[in-house]
Amino acid sequence: MLMLAARLGIRASDICSMVFQNLKWEENKIEFTQQKTGKQITLPLLNEVGDAIIDYLKVRPQSDSKHVFLRVGPPYLKLNSGSLYEITRGYMQRSGIHIPPGKKHGPHSLRHSLSSMLLESNVPLPVISGILSHSSSDTTKIYLKIDIGQLKECALDVSAIGSGRSDDA
């Protein structure tokens, strides 16, 4: 579940609603209709994501449910977004990730991290918007934080200011 959010940017509601039919193993694709937008989306089934799903299926409770991800206790119904939030928060705490007060730390934060990571890798904003299934790059900009490293590359040398020398004369 966390791999779907972190590596593909899939929203919690779509992860929780995922059914086996959405997993196109032979084609290495994941296809579903987004709950938030109603838009049909096709994403690559990355090897590491597929492996993580297979690992989960090995310990998944026995159920006839068509949903991939289920609650851990009976009745074995589809997982809800609130539970996925708690799972994400729990793993972040156990891994020692410091979360400042007021900072998001659920599955949606993994979407933010993915967008920042793509920006740092010089992926163009329209491509990042496409990966996150945003209809506008303006929506994607909300997710992106300023990359200090890239800003430093744009900075001008201002050492002459501190030297007391003036070129205005």
DSSP file (Angstrom, degrees, kcal/mol; ACC not computed):
  #  RESIDUE AA STRUCTURE BP1 BP2  ACC     N-H-->O    O-->H-N    N-H-->O    O-->H-N    TCO  KAPPA ALPHA  PHI   PSI    X-CA   Y-CA   Z-CA
    1    1 A M     >        0   0    0      0, 0.0     4,-1.6     0, 0.0     5,-0.1   0.000 360.0 360.0 360.0 -44.5    0.0    0.0    0.0
    2    2 A L  H  >  +     0   0    0      1,-0.2     4,-3.1     2,-0.2     5,-0.3   0.865 360.0  54.7 -67.5 -35.0    2.8    2.4    0.9
    3    3 A M  H  >>S+     0   0    0      1,-0.2     4,-2.7     2,-0.2     5,-0.7   0.881 104.5  54.4 -64.9 -37.4    4.7    1.5   -2.3
    4    4 A L  H  >5S+     0   0    0      1,-0.2     6,-1.9     2,-0.2     4,-0.8   0.889 115.6  39.3 -62.8 -38.8    1.6    2.4   -4.3
    5    5 A A  H  X5S+     0   0    0     -4,-1.6     4,-0.9     4,-0.2    -2,-0.2   0.916 122.2  40.9 -75.4 -44.7    1.5    5.8   -2.7
    6    6 A A  H  <5S+     0   0    0     -4,-3.1    -3,-0.2     1,-0.2    -2,-0.2   0.870 125.7  30.2 -76.7 -37.9    5.2    6.5   -2.6
    7    7 A R  H  <5S+     0   0    0     -4,-2.7    -3,-0.2    -5,-0.3    -1,-0.2   0.745 135.3  23.9 -96.0 -25.7    6.3    5.2   -6.0
    8    8 A L  H  <<S-     0   0    0     -4,-0.8    -3,-0.2    -5,-0.7    -2,-0.2   0.505  93.7-126.3-118.7  -8.6    3.2    5.9   -8.1
    9    9 A G     <  +     0   0    0     -4,-0.9    -4,-0.2    -6,-0.2     2,-0.2   0.757  45.5 168.5  71.3  23.8    1.5    8.7   -6.1
   10   10 A I        -     0   0    0     -6,-1.9    -1,-0.2     1,-0.1    -2,-0.1  -0.526  36.4-114.7 -74.3 135.5   -1.8    6.9   -5.9
   11   11 A R     >  -     0   0    0     -2,-0.2     4,-2.1     1,-0.1     3,-0.4  -0.305  21.0-115.4 -68.4 152.5   -4.3    8.5   -3.5
   12   12 A A  H  > S+     0   0    0      1,-0.2     4,-2.8     2,-0.2     5,-0.2   0.886 114.9  55.3 -56.0 -43.5   -5.4    6.6   -0.3
   13   13 A S  H  > S+     0   0    0      1,-0.2     4,-1.3     2,-0.2    -1,-0.2   0.871 110.2  46.1 -61.4 -35.7   -9.0    6.3   -1.5
   14   14 A D  H  > S+     0   0    0     -3,-0.4     4,-0.5     2,-0.2    -1,-0.2   0.845 111.3  51.6 -76.4 -33.6   -7.9    4.6   -4.7
   15   15 A I  H >< S+     0   0    0     -4,-2.1     3,-1.0     1,-0.2    54,-0.3   0.942 112.0  46.8 -64.0 -46.8   -5.5    2.3   -2.9
   16   16 A C  H 3< S+     0   0    0     -4,-2.8    63,-0.2     1,-0.2    -2,-0.2   0.800 114.0  48.0 -66.6 -28.6   -8.3    1.2   -0.6
   17   17 A S  H 3< S+     0   0    0     -4,-1.3    -1,-0.2    -5,-0.2    -2,-0.2   0.479  82.5 127.1 -90.0  -3.1  -10.7    0.7   -3.5
   18   18 A M    <<  -     0   0    0     -3,-1.0    50,-2.6    -4,-0.5    51,-0.5  -0.304  40.2-166.4 -61.6 133.5   -8.3   -1.3   -5.6
   19   19 A V  B >   -A   67   0A   0     48,-0.3     3,-2.0    49,-0.1     4,-0.5  -0.793  35.8-105.3-116.4 162.5   -9.7   -4.6   -6.8
   20   20 A F  G >  S+     0   0    0     46,-2.0     3,-1.4     1,-0.3    47,-0.1   0.826 117.5  65.5 -57.3 -32.5   -7.8   -7.5   -8.3
   21   21 A Q  G 3  S+     0   0    0      1,-0.3    -1,-0.3    45,-0.2    10,-0.1   0.753  92.1  63.6 -61.8 -24.7   -9.2   -6.6  -11.7
   22   22 A N  G <  S+     0   0    0     -3,-2.0     9,-2.5     8,-0.1     2,-0.8   0.717  86.1  83.1 -72.2 -20.8   -7.2   -3.3  -11.6
   23   23 A L  E <   -B   30   0B   0     -3,-1.4     2,-1.1    -4,-0.5     7,-0.2  -0.768  59.3-171.7 -91.8 109.7   -3.9   -5.3  -11.6
   24   24 A K  E >>> +B   29   0B   0      5,-2.8     5,-1.9    -2,-0.8     4,-0.8  -0.694  11.2 172.4-100.6  77.9   -2.9   -6.2  -15.1
   25   25 A W  G >45S+     0   0    0     -2,-1.1     3,-0.8     1,-0.3    -1,-0.2   0.873  73.8  52.8 -58.4 -43.2    0.0   -8.5  -14.3
   26   26 A E  G 345S+     0   0    0      1,-0.3    -1,-0.3    -3,-0.2    -2,-0.1   0.797 117.9  37.9 -65.9 -27.9    0.6   -9.8  -17.8
   27   27 A E  G <45S-     0   0    0     -3,-0.7    -1,-0.3     2,-0.2    -2,-0.2   0.404 106.0-124.7-102.2  -0.2    0.8   -6.2  -19.1
   28   28 A N  T <<5 +     0   0    0     -3,-0.8    17,-2.6    -4,-0.8     2,-0.3   0.922  69.7 123.3  53.2  48.5    2.7   -4.7  -16.1
   29   29 A K  E   < -BC  24  44B   0     -5,-1.9    -5,-2.8    15,-0.3     2,-0.4  -0.946  55.2-149.0-136.3 156.2    0.0   -2.1  -15.6
   30   30 A I  E     -BC  23  43B   0     13,-2.7    13,-2.7    -2,-0.3     2,-0.4  -0.998  22.9-175.7-121.2 124.8   -2.5   -0.9  -13.0
   31   31 A E  E     + C   0  42B   0     -9,-2.5     2,-0.3    -2,-0.4    11,-0.2  -0.980  16.6 136.9-125.4 132.2   -5.7    0.5  -14.4
   32   32 A F  E     - C   0  41B   0      9,-2.0     9,-3.0    -2,-0.4     2,-0.6  -0.981  51.0-105.8-161.2 166.4   -8.5    2.1  -12.3
   33   33 A T  E     - C   0  40B   0     -2,-0.3     7,-0.3     7,-0.2     2,-0.1  -0.907  41.9-121.4-100.4 123.0  -10.9    5.0  -12.3
   34   34 A Q     >  -     0   0    0      5,-2.9     4,-2.1    -2,-0.6     5,-0.1  -0.398  10.7-146.8 -65.6 135.0   -9.9    7.7   -9.8
   35   35 A Q  T  4 S+     0   0    0      2,-0.2    -1,-0.1     1,-0.2    -2,-0.0   0.900  95.7  49.4 -67.7 -40.7  -12.5    8.3   -7.1
   36   36 A K  T  4 S+     0   0    0      1,-0.2    -1,-0.2     3,-0.1    -2,-0.0   0.896 128.7  18.2 -68.1 -41.0  -11.6   12.0   -6.8
   37   37 A T  T  4 S-     0   0    0      2,-0.2    -2,-0.2    96,-0.0    -1,-0.2   0.647  88.5-130.4-107.6 -19.1  -11.7   12.9  -10.5
   38   38 A G     <  +     0   0    0     -4,-2.1     2,-0.3     1,-0.3    -3,-0.1   0.572  61.4 142.8  75.3   8.2  -13.6   10.0  -12.1
   39   39 A K        -     0   0    0     94,-0.1    -5,-2.9    -5,-0.1     2,-0.3  -0.653  54.7-123.7 -87.8 134.8  -10.7    9.9  -14.6
   40   40 A Q  E     -C   33   0B   0     -2,-0.3     2,-0.4    -7,-0.3    -7,-0.2  -0.600  35.5-170.5 -73.7 134.2   -9.5    6.5  -15.9
   41   41 A I  E     -C   32   0B   0     -9,-3.0    -9,-2.0    -2,-0.3     2,-0.4  -0.976  18.2-163.2-133.4 143.5   -5.8    6.1  -15.2
   42   42 A T  E     +C   31   0B   0     -2,-0.4   -11,-0.2   -11,-0.2   -13,-0.0  -0.995  16.1 176.5-125.2 126.3   -3.1    3.6  -16.3
   43   43 A L  E     -C   30   0B   0    -13,-2.7   -13,-2.7    -2,-0.4     2,-0.2  -0.895  35.7 -98.4-125.6 154.9    0.1    3.4  -14.4
   44   44 A P  E     -C   29   0B   0      0, 0.0     2,-1.4     0, 0.0   -15,-0.3  -0.497  27.1-130.8 -71.4 142.0    3.1    1.1  -14.8
   45   45 A L        -     0   0    0    -17,-2.6   -16,-0.1    -2,-0.2     5,-0.0  -0.737  32.6-151.0 -90.8  87.3    3.2   -1.9  -12.4
   46   46 A L     >  -     0   0    0     -2,-1.4     4,-3.1     1,-0.1     5,-0.2  -0.230  18.6-117.6 -60.1 147.8    6.8   -1.4  -11.3
   47   47 A N  H  > S+     0   0    0      1,-0.2     4,-2.9     2,-0.2     5,-0.2   0.911 115.0  49.1 -54.0 -46.5    8.7   -4.5  -10.2
   48   48 A E  H  > S+     0   0    0      1,-0.2     4,-1.7     2,-0.2    -1,-0.2   0.845 113.1  47.5 -66.7 -31.9    9.2   -3.3   -6.7
   49   49 A V  H  > S+     0   0    0     -3,-0.2     4,-2.3     2,-0.2    -2,-0.2   0.924 112.9  48.4 -71.7 -45.4    5.5   -2.4   -6.4
   50   50 A G  H  X S+     0   0    0     -4,-3.1     4,-2.5     1,-0.2    -2,-0.2   0.908 111.2  50.6 -60.0 -42.7    4.4   -5.8   -7.8
   51   51 A D  H  X S+     0   0    0     -4,-2.9     4,-2.5    -5,-0.2    -1,-0.2   0.900 109.8  50.5 -62.2 -40.6    6.8   -7.6   -5.5
   52   52 A A  H  X S+     0   0    0     -4,-1.7     4,-2.1     2,-0.2    -2,-0.2   0.893 110.3  49.4 -65.4 -39.4    5.3   -5.6   -2.5
   53   53 A I  H  X S+     0   0    0     -4,-2.3     4,-2.7     2,-0.2    -2,-0.2   0.920 110.9  50.0 -65.0 -43.1    1.7   -6.5   -3.5
   54   54 A I  H  X S+     0   0    0     -4,-2.5     4,-1.4     1,-0.2    -2,-0.2   0.917 109.2  51.6 -61.3 -43.3    2.7  -10.2   -3.9
   55   55 A D  H  X S+     0   0    0     -4,-2.5     4,-0.6     1,-0.2     3,-0.2   0.906 111.5  47.9 -59.8 -41.3    4.3  -10.1   -0.4
   56   56 A Y  H >X S+     0   0    0     -4,-2.1     3,-1.5     1,-0.2     4,-1.0   0.923 106.7  56.2 -64.6 -43.7    1.1   -8.6    1.0
   57   57 A L  H 3< S+     0   0    0     -4,-2.7    -1,-0.2     1,-0.3    -2,-0.2   0.781  98.4  63.0 -62.2 -25.8   -1.1  -11.3   -0.8
   58   58 A K  H 3< S+     0   0    0     -4,-1.4    -1,-0.3    -3,-0.2    -2,-0.2   0.785 116.4  29.0 -67.8 -26.9    0.9  -14.0    1.0
   59   59 A V  H << S+     0   0    0     -3,-1.5    -2,-0.2    -4,-0.6    -1,-0.2   0.369  90.4 126.0-114.0   1.8   -0.3  -12.8    4.4
   60   60 A R  S  < S-     0   0    0     -4,-1.0     3,-0.1     1,-0.1    12,-0.1  -0.346  71.1-101.6 -61.0 137.1   -3.7  -11.3    3.3
   61   61 A P        -     0   0    0      0, 0.0     2,-0.3     0, 0.0    -1,-0.1  -0.289  43.0 -97.1 -58.6 145.6   -6.6  -12.7    5.3
   62   62 A Q        +     0   0    0     -3,-0.1     2,-0.3     2,-0.1    14,-0.1  -0.500  67.1 143.2 -64.7 125.1   -8.6  -15.4    3.5
   63   63 A S        -     0   0    0     -2,-0.3    14,-0.0     2,-0.1    -3,-0.0  -0.983  58.2-134.9-162.2 152.3  -11.6  -13.7    1.9
   64   64 A D        +     0   0    0     -2,-0.3    -2,-0.1     2,-0.0    -1,-0.0   0.349  65.2 131.0 -89.0   4.3  -13.7  -13.8   -1.1
   65   65 A S        -     0   0    0     11,-0.2    -2,-0.1     1,-0.1    12,-0.0  -0.277  57.7-144.5 -60.6 141.4  -13.5  -10.0   -1.3
   66   66 A K  S    S+     0   0    0    -47,-0.1   -46,-2.0   -46,-0.0   -45,-0.2   0.605  74.1 100.1 -79.6 -12.7  -12.6   -8.5   -4.7
   67   67 A H  B     -A   19   0A   0    -48,-0.2   -48,-0.3     1,-0.1   -49,-0.1  -0.536  67.9-146.4 -77.3 139.9  -10.7   -5.8   -2.9
   68   68 A V  S    S+     0   0    0    -50,-2.6     2,-0.5    -2,-0.2    -1,-0.1   0.940  83.1  52.1 -70.6 -47.9   -6.9   -6.2   -2.7
   69   69 A F  S    S+     0   0    0    -51,-0.5    10,-2.3   -54,-0.3     2,-0.3  -0.814  71.2 179.2-103.6 125.3   -6.3   -4.6    0.6
   70   70 A L  B     -D   78   0C   0     -2,-0.5     8,-0.2     8,-0.3     6,-0.1  -0.764  35.7 -90.9-120.3 161.6   -8.4   -5.8    3.6
   71   71 A R        -     0   0    0      6,-2.5    -1,-0.1    -2,-0.3     8,-0.1  -0.345  35.8-126.9 -61.7 152.6   -8.7   -5.0    7.3
   72   72 A V  S    S+     0   0    0      2,-0.1    -1,-0.1   -12,-0.1     4,-0.1   0.718  89.0  51.6 -79.8 -19.7   -6.5   -7.2    9.4
   73   73 A G  S    S-     0   0    0      2,-0.2     4,-0.4     4,-0.1    -2,-0.1  -0.807  98.7 -51.3-116.2 158.8   -9.3   -8.3   11.7
   74   74 A P  S    S+     0   0    0      0, 0.0     2,-0.1     0, 0.0    -2,-0.1  -0.363 111.0  53.5 -67.4 150.0  -12.7   -9.8   11.0
   75   75 A P  S    S-     0   0    0      0, 0.0     2,-2.0     0, 0.0    -2,-0.2   0.543  85.2-143.8 -72.8 141.2  -14.9   -9.0    9.3
   76   76 A Y        +     0   0    0    -14,-0.1   -11,-0.2    -2,-0.1     2,-0.2  -0.509  41.6 152.7 -79.7  80.5  -12.3   -8.9    6.4
   77   77 A L        -     0   0    0     -2,-2.0    -6,-2.5    -4,-0.4     3,-0.1  -0.499  54.2 -67.3-101.3 172.1  -13.7   -5.9    4.6
   78   78 A K  B     -D   70   0C   0     -8,-0.2    -8,-0.3    -2,-0.2    -1,-0.2  -0.300  58.5-105.2 -61.1 145.0  -11.9   -3.5    2.3
   79   79 A L        -     0   0    0    -10,-2.3     2,-0.2   -63,-0.2    -1,-0.1  -0.398  35.1-136.7 -66.6 145.1   -9.4   -1.3    4.1
   80   80 A N     >  -     0   0    0      1,-0.1     4,-1.9    -3,-0.1     3,-0.5  -0.699  20.6-110.0-105.2 163.4  -10.6    2.3    4.6
   81   81 A S  H  > S+     0   0    0     -2,-0.2     4,-2.2     1,-0.2     5,-0.1   0.838 116.3  57.5 -59.6 -36.3   -8.5    5.5    4.1
   82   82 A G  H  > S+     0   0    0      1,-0.2     4,-2.0     2,-0.2    -1,-0.2   0.895 107.2  48.0 -62.6 -39.8   -8.4    6.2    7.9
   83   83 A S  H  > S+     0   0    0     -3,-0.5     4,-2.3     2,-0.2    -1,-0.2   0.890 109.9  52.0 -67.4 -38.9   -6.8    2.8    8.5
   84   84 A L  H  X S+     0   0    0     -4,-1.9     4,-2.5     2,-0.2    -2,-0.2   0.879 107.3  53.8 -65.0 -36.3   -4.3    3.4    5.8
   85   85 A Y  H  X S+     0   0    0     -4,-2.2     4,-2.7     2,-0.2    -2,-0.2   0.938 109.8  46.9 -59.8 -47.2   -3.4    6.8    7.4
   86   86 A E  H  X S+     0   0    0     -4,-2.0     4,-2.4     2,-0.2    -2,-0.2   0.873 111.1  51.7 -64.9 -37.5   -2.8    5.0   10.7
   87   87 A I  H  X S+     0   0    0     -4,-2.3     4,-2.3     2,-0.2    -1,-0.2   0.937 112.4  46.0 -63.0 -46.8   -0.6    2.4    9.0
   88   88 A T  H  X S+     0   0    0     -4,-2.5     4,-2.3     1,-0.2    -2,-0.2   0.936 113.4  48.6 -62.0 -47.6    1.5    5.0    7.3
   89   89 A R  H  X S+     0   0    0     -4,-2.7     4,-2.4     1,-0.2    -1,-0.2   0.906 110.8  51.7 -59.3 -43.5    1.8    7.1   10.5
   90   90 A G  H  X S+     0   0    0     -4,-2.4     4,-2.6     1,-0.2    -1,-0.2   0.911 110.2  47.0 -62.2 -44.5    2.8    4.0   12.4
   91   91 A Y  H  X S+     0   0    0     -4,-2.3     4,-1.8     2,-0.2    -1,-0.2   0.877 111.0  52.5 -67.4 -36.0    5.5    3.0    9.9
   92   92 A M  H  <>S+     0   0    0     -4,-2.3     5,-2.0    -5,-0.2     4,-0.4   0.924 111.8  46.2 -64.4 -42.6    6.9    6.5    9.8
   93   93 A Q  H ><5S+     0   0    0     -4,-2.4     3,-1.5     1,-0.2    -2,-0.2   0.938 112.5  49.7 -63.7 -46.9    7.1    6.5   13.6
   94   94 A R  H 3<5S+     0   0    0     -4,-2.6    -1,-0.2     1,-0.3    -2,-0.2   0.808 107.8  54.6 -63.7 -29.5    8.8    3.1   13.8
   95   95 A S  T 3<5S-     0   0    0     -4,-1.8    -1,-0.3    -5,-0.2    -2,-0.2   0.516 116.1-114.7 -84.4  -2.6   11.3    4.1   11.2
   96   96 A G  T < 5 +     0   0    0     -3,-1.5     2,-0.4    -4,-0.4    -3,-0.2   0.621  56.6 160.5  84.5  12.6   12.4    7.1   13.3
   97   97 A I      < -     0   0    0     -5,-2.0     2,-0.5    -6,-0.2    -1,-0.3  -0.563  38.2-132.6 -70.9 122.9   11.2    9.8   10.8
   98   98 A H        -     0   0    0     -2,-0.4    -1,-0.1     1,-0.0    -5,-0.0  -0.651  20.6-165.5 -78.6 125.9   10.8   13.0   12.7
   99   99 A I        -     0   0    0     -2,-0.5     3,-0.1     4,-0.0     6,-0.1  -0.939  15.0-136.9-115.7 109.9    7.4   14.6   11.9
  100  100 A P    >   -     0   0    0      0, 0.0     3,-2.2     0, 0.0     0, 0.0  -0.282  39.3 -84.4 -62.0 149.8    7.2   18.3   13.0
  101  101 A P  T 3  S+     0   0    0      0, 0.0     3,-0.1     0, 0.0     0, 0.0  -0.280 116.9  17.3 -55.4 136.2    3.9   19.3   14.7
  102  102 A G  T 3  S+     0   0    0      1,-0.3     2,-0.3    -3,-0.1    -3,-0.0   0.362  95.1 127.2  83.3  -5.5    1.3   20.2   12.1
  103  103 A K    <   -     0   0    0     -3,-2.2    -1,-0.3     1,-0.1     2,-0.1  -0.669  66.7-109.9 -86.7 138.5    3.2   18.5    9.3
  104  104 A K        +     0   0    0     -2,-0.3    -1,-0.1     1,-0.1     0, 0.0  -0.378  40.4 168.1 -65.7 142.5    1.2   15.9    7.2
  105  105 A H        +     0   0    0     -6,-0.1   -13,-0.2    -2,-0.1    -1,-0.1   0.081  40.1  95.8-147.7  28.2    2.3   12.3    7.8
  106  106 A G  S >> S-     0   0    0    -18,-0.1     3,-1.2   -17,-0.1     4,-0.6  -0.291  96.8 -71.1-103.2-165.7   -0.2   10.1    6.2
  107  107 A P  H >> S+     0   0    0      0, 0.0     4,-0.9     0, 0.0     3,-0.7   0.787 128.6  64.0 -61.7 -26.8   -0.3    8.4    2.7
  108  108 A H  H 3> S+     0   0    0      1,-0.2     4,-1.7     2,-0.2     3,-0.4   0.821  92.8  62.6 -67.5 -28.3   -0.9   11.8    1.1
  109  109 A S  H <> S+     0   0    0     -3,-1.2     4,-2.4     1,-0.2    -1,-0.2   0.806  96.6  59.2 -64.9 -27.0    2.6   13.0    2.3
  110  110 A L  H <X S+     0   0    0     -3,-0.7     4,-2.3    -4,-0.6    -1,-0.2   0.839 102.0  53.0 -69.9 -32.1    4.1   10.2    0.2
  111  111 A R  H  X S+     0   0    0     -4,-0.9     4,-2.3    -3,-0.4    -2,-0.2   0.916 109.4  49.2 -63.8 -44.0    2.5   11.8   -2.9
  112  112 A H  H  X S+     0   0    0     -4,-1.7     4,-2.3     1,-0.2    -2,-0.2   0.922 110.7  50.0 -60.7 -44.9    4.1   15.1   -1.8
  113  113 A S  H  X S+     0   0    0     -4,-2.4     4,-2.7     1,-0.2    -1,-0.2   0.905 109.0  52.1 -62.1 -42.0    7.5   13.3   -1.4
  114  114 A L  H  X S+     0   0    0     -4,-2.3     4,-2.5     1,-0.2    -1,-0.2   0.932 110.0  48.3 -60.1 -46.2    7.2   11.7   -4.9
  115  115 A S  H  X S+     0   0    0     -4,-2.3     4,-2.1     1,-0.2    -1,-0.2   0.905 113.1  47.7 -63.7 -40.3    6.5   15.1   -6.5
  116  116 A S  H  X S+     0   0    0     -4,-2.3     4,-2.5     2,-0.2    -1,-0.2   0.906 111.4  50.8 -65.3 -41.2    9.5   16.7   -4.7
  117  117 A M  H  X S+     0   0    0     -4,-2.7     4,-1.2     1,-0.2    -2,-0.2   0.897 110.4  49.1 -64.0 -40.5   11.7   13.7   -5.7
  118  118 A L  H  <>S+     0   0    0     -4,-2.5     5,-2.4     2,-0.2    -1,-0.2   0.901 110.6  50.8 -65.5 -40.4   10.7   14.0   -9.3
  119  119 A L  H ><5S+     0   0    0     -4,-2.1     3,-2.0     1,-0.2    -2,-0.2   0.920 108.0  52.1 -62.1 -44.5   11.3   17.8   -9.3
  120  120 A E  H 3<5S+     0   0    0     -4,-2.5    -1,-0.2     1,-0.3    -2,-0.2   0.769 105.2  56.7 -63.1 -25.1   14.8   17.2   -7.8
  121  121 A S  T 3<5S-     0   0    0     -4,-1.2    -1,-0.3    -3,-0.2    -2,-0.2   0.252 121.2-111.1 -89.3  12.3   15.4   14.8  -10.7
  122  122 A N  T < 5 +     0   0    0     -3,-2.0    -3,-0.2     1,-0.2    -2,-0.1   0.757  59.8 161.3  64.2  28.2   14.6   17.6  -13.1
  123  123 A V      < -     0   0    0     -5,-2.4    -1,-0.2    -6,-0.1     5,-0.1  -0.675  47.0-107.6 -75.4 130.0   11.4   16.0  -14.3
  124  124 A P    >>  -     0   0    0      0, 0.0     4,-2.1     0, 0.0     3,-0.8  -0.248  21.9-117.1 -62.4 147.3    9.4   18.8  -16.0
  125  125 A L  H 3> S+     0   0    0      1,-0.3     4,-2.6     2,-0.2     5,-0.2   0.865 113.3  55.0 -53.8 -43.4    6.3   20.1  -14.1
  126  126 A P  H 3> S+     0   0    0      0, 0.0     4,-1.8     0, 0.0    -1,-0.3   0.856 108.7  49.5 -61.3 -31.9    3.8   19.0  -16.8
  127  127 A V  H <> S+     0   0    0     -3,-0.8     4,-2.4     2,-0.2    -2,-0.2   0.915 110.2  49.7 -71.0 -42.6    5.2   15.4  -16.5
  128  128 A I  H  X S+     0   0    0     -4,-2.1     4,-2.3     1,-0.2    -1,-0.2   0.908 109.2  53.0 -61.2 -41.4    4.9   15.5  -12.7
  129  129 A S  H  <>S+     0   0    0     -4,-2.6     5,-3.1     1,-0.2     4,-0.4   0.901 109.3  49.3 -59.1 -41.4    1.3   16.7  -13.2
  130  130 A G  H ><5S+     0   0    0     -4,-1.8     3,-0.9     3,-0.2    -2,-0.2   0.907 109.1  51.1 -64.7 -42.4    0.6   13.8  -15.5
  131  131 A I  H 3<5S+     0   0    0     -4,-2.4    -2,-0.2     1,-0.3    -1,-0.2   0.892 114.7  43.3 -62.1 -40.0    2.1   11.3  -13.0
  132  132 A L  T 3<5S-     0   0    0     -4,-2.3    -1,-0.3    -5,-0.2    -2,-0.2   0.455 113.1-122.0 -85.1  -0.5   -0.1   12.7  -10.2
  133  133 A S  T < 5 +     0   0    0     -3,-0.9     2,-0.4    -4,-0.4    -3,-0.2   0.858  55.1 158.0  61.8  38.5   -3.1   12.8  -12.6
  134  134 A H      < -     0   0    0     -5,-3.1    -1,-0.2    -6,-0.2    -2,-0.1  -0.755  41.0-147.4 -90.2 140.8   -3.6   16.5  -12.1
  135  135 A S  S    S+     0   0    0     -2,-0.4     2,-0.4     1,-0.1    -1,-0.1   0.673  84.9  37.3 -79.3 -16.3   -5.5   18.3  -14.9
  136  136 A S    >>  -     0   0    0     -7,-0.1     4,-1.1     1,-0.1     3,-0.7  -0.994  69.7-138.2-137.9 141.1   -3.4   21.5  -14.3
  137  137 A S  H 3> S+     0   0    0     -2,-0.4     4,-1.8     1,-0.2    -1,-0.1   0.767 104.2  69.4 -65.2 -24.3    0.2   22.1  -13.4
  138  138 A D  H 3> S+     0   0    0      1,-0.2     4,-0.6     2,-0.2    -1,-0.2   0.881  97.3  50.7 -61.0 -37.4   -1.1   24.8  -11.1
  139  139 A T  H X4 S+     0   0    0     -3,-0.7     3,-0.9     1,-0.2     4,-0.5   0.903 108.4  52.2 -64.6 -41.3   -2.5   22.1   -8.9
  140  140 A T  H >X S+     0   0    0     -4,-1.1     3,-1.5     1,-0.2     4,-0.8   0.837  95.4  69.0 -65.6 -33.6    0.8   20.3   -8.9
  141  141 A K  H 3< S+     0   0    0     -4,-1.8     3,-0.5     1,-0.3    -1,-0.2   0.800  89.1  65.1 -57.7 -29.0    2.7   23.4   -7.8
  142  142 A I  T << S+     0   0    0     -3,-0.9    -1,-0.3    -4,-0.6    -2,-0.2   0.853 101.9  49.5 -60.6 -34.5    1.0   23.1   -4.4
  143  143 A Y  T <4 S+     0   0    0     -3,-1.5     2,-0.3    -4,-0.5    -1,-0.2   0.738  95.0  89.2 -76.8 -24.1    2.9   19.8   -3.8
  144  144 A L     <  -     0   0    0     -4,-0.8     2,-0.3    -3,-0.5   -31,-0.1  -0.584  58.9-158.1 -90.6 135.6    6.3   21.1   -4.7
  145  145 A K        -     0   0    0     -2,-0.3     2,-0.2   -33,-0.2    -2,-0.0  -0.675  37.6 -86.3-101.1 159.5    8.7   22.7   -2.3
  146  146 A I        -     0   0    0     -2,-0.3     2,-0.9     1,-0.1     3,-0.1  -0.474  36.9-136.5 -66.7 132.4   11.5   25.0   -3.2
  147  147 A D     >  -     0   0    0     -2,-0.2     4,-2.0     1,-0.2     3,-0.2  -0.829  13.0-163.5 -92.9 106.0   14.6   23.1   -4.1
  148  148 A I  H  > S+     0   0    0     -2,-0.9     4,-2.4     1,-0.2     5,-0.2   0.872  87.3  56.7 -60.1 -39.9   17.5   24.9   -2.4
  149  149 A G  H  > S+     0   0    0      1,-0.2     4,-1.2     2,-0.2    -1,-0.2   0.915 108.9  45.3 -59.4 -44.1   20.1   23.2   -4.5
  150  150 A Q  H  > S+     0   0    0     -3,-0.2     4,-0.8     1,-0.2    -1,-0.2   0.865 110.9  54.1 -68.9 -34.6   18.5   24.4   -7.7
  151  151 A L  H >X S+     0   0    0     -4,-2.0     3,-0.9     1,-0.2     4,-0.8   0.900 103.6  56.0 -64.1 -39.9   18.1   27.9   -6.3
  152  152 A K  H >< S+     0   0    0     -4,-2.4     3,-0.6     1,-0.3    -1,-0.2   0.845 101.1  58.3 -61.0 -33.7   21.8   28.0   -5.5
  153  153 A E  H 3< S+     0   0    0     -4,-1.2    -1,-0.3     1,-0.2    -2,-0.2   0.787 108.5  46.2 -65.8 -26.2   22.6   27.3   -9.1
  154  154 A C  H << S+     0   0    0     -3,-0.9    -1,-0.2    -4,-0.8    -2,-0.2   0.580  89.3 112.8 -90.6 -11.7   20.6   30.4  -10.1
  155  155 A A    <<  -     0   0    0     -4,-0.8     2,-0.3    -3,-0.6    -3,-0.0  -0.294  62.5-131.5 -69.0 145.7   22.2   32.7   -7.5
  156  156 A L        -     0   0    0      1,-0.0     2,-0.5     2,-0.0    -1,-0.1  -0.662  28.4-102.0 -91.6 151.0   24.5   35.5   -8.5
  157  157 A D        +     0   0    0     -2,-0.3     3,-0.2     1,-0.1    -1,-0.0  -0.625  40.8 174.4 -73.3 120.7   27.8   36.1   -6.9
  158  158 A V    >>  +     0   0    0     -2,-0.5     3,-1.3     1,-0.1     4,-0.6   0.064  40.6 116.5-116.5  23.0   27.4   39.0   -4.5
  159  159 A S  G >4  +     0   0    0      1,-0.3     3,-0.5     2,-0.2     4,-0.4   0.796  68.8  65.8 -63.9 -27.2   30.9   38.9   -2.9
  160  160 A A  G >4>S+     0   0    0      1,-0.2     3,-0.7    -3,-0.2     5,-0.6   0.769  90.3  66.2 -65.6 -25.1   31.6   42.4   -4.2
  161  161 A I  G X45S+     0   0    0     -3,-1.3     3,-0.8     1,-0.2    -1,-0.2   0.896 102.5  45.1 -64.3 -40.4   28.8   43.9   -2.0
  162  162 A G  G <<5S+     0   0    0     -4,-0.6    -1,-0.2    -3,-0.5    -2,-0.2   0.535  96.6  76.3 -81.7  -6.5   30.8   43.0    1.2
  163  163 A S  G < 5S-     0   0    0     -3,-0.7    -1,-0.2    -4,-0.4    -2,-0.2   0.572  99.6-123.1 -83.9  -7.9   34.1   44.4   -0.1
  164  164 A G  T < 5 +     0   0    0     -3,-0.8     2,-0.3    -4,-0.3    -3,-0.1   0.415  69.6 131.7  82.0  -2.3   33.2   48.0    0.3
  165  165 A R      < -     0   0    0     -5,-0.6     2,-0.5     2,-0.0    -1,-0.3  -0.642  42.4-157.9 -84.6 138.1   33.8   48.7   -3.4
  166  166 A S        -     0   0    0     -2,-0.3     3,-0.4    -3,-0.1    -5,-0.0  -0.970  17.6-171.3-120.8 129.3   31.2   50.6   -5.3
  167  167 A D  S    S+     0   0    0     -2,-0.5    -1,-0.1     1,-0.2    -2,-0.0   0.363  74.4  86.2 -94.2   4.3   30.9   50.3   -9.1
  168  168 A D              0   0    0      1,-0.2    -1,-0.2     0, 0.0    -2,-0.0   0.675 360.0 360.0 -78.2 -15.8   28.4   53.2   -9.1
  169  169 A A              0   0    0     -3,-0.4    -1,-0.2     0, 0.0    -2,-0.1   0.484 360.0 360.0 -70.5 360.0   31.1   55.9   -9.2
